[in-house]
């Protein structure tokens, strides 16, 4: 029971410091993660909305969409292992 209370306390930031707690900011604030966050923000707020982009489909837009779709499928197939997300739990 004490471990369950500690676990719930950790979930709601009510427990003491964990020895590995100092490693979390180093992982979160790494250059890779900050760059990914900035790139995502630029794409989200800078790119046109999908509805606006597809209102008038031209041949170049259609070809670009198909090429990106095929590339995404190829990248999924190129990696070897795709576990179901809840399989980890």
Secondary structure, DSSP 8 states (H G I E B T S, - for coil): -HHHHHHHHHHTT-S---TTHHHHHHHHTSHHHHHHHHHHHHHHHHS--HHHHHSS--HHHHHHHHHHHHHHHHHHHHSS----GGG--
